[in-house]
């Protein structure tokens, strides 16, 4: 219920509504409008590669080596974005904040980016779509990316003064998520209504729970 409802203060109660799909309470880090079904990739690690693995010390002896290292990182990031583009990936959902160089490169290649998704949101997307997070540097950057979901739409959504992301997935299971937008004059009223609705849904879930005799 936490991931499937959004409370908005300062709006009349009548503005409350149900929206198909998911509403993520954050803005796009990069937004590239696209039409039709969108291929989506989940990531849980930074997309700008590191020169050395964690715990490994890298020694740079000269300014030339340092600049060559930065060049390698830039080329690797560019190659990754080209790989996503060649696989027709249009949306990147990330559980971590990506560096500005990654965001800039994503914009150049027409890939929208949403950052800082919670573990619960990532788990929900995985449940809906049946995909697992993509490991960008686990293999080569030339093969097909198989861990991609399909989104029917992905667009900005304004809730009060807050910019959000509204997206709808093609679900691989019977679960078709919808998001409840609760509007009210203040936070207290919204919290009370959300608690009451969550209690009602819990009661209905228990009432219609299958019992094996």
Secondary structure, DSSP 8 states (H G I E B T S, - for coil): -GGGEEEEETS-GGG-EEEESEEESS--SB-----S-EEEEEE-S-SS--SS-TT------SHHHHHHHHHHHHHHHHHHHHHHHHTTEEEEEESS---HHHHHHHHHTT-EEE----HHHHHHHHHHH------TTSS-SSS-----EEEEEEEEEEETTEEEEEEEE--SSS---EEEEEEESSHHHHHHHHHHHHHHHHHHHHHT-----
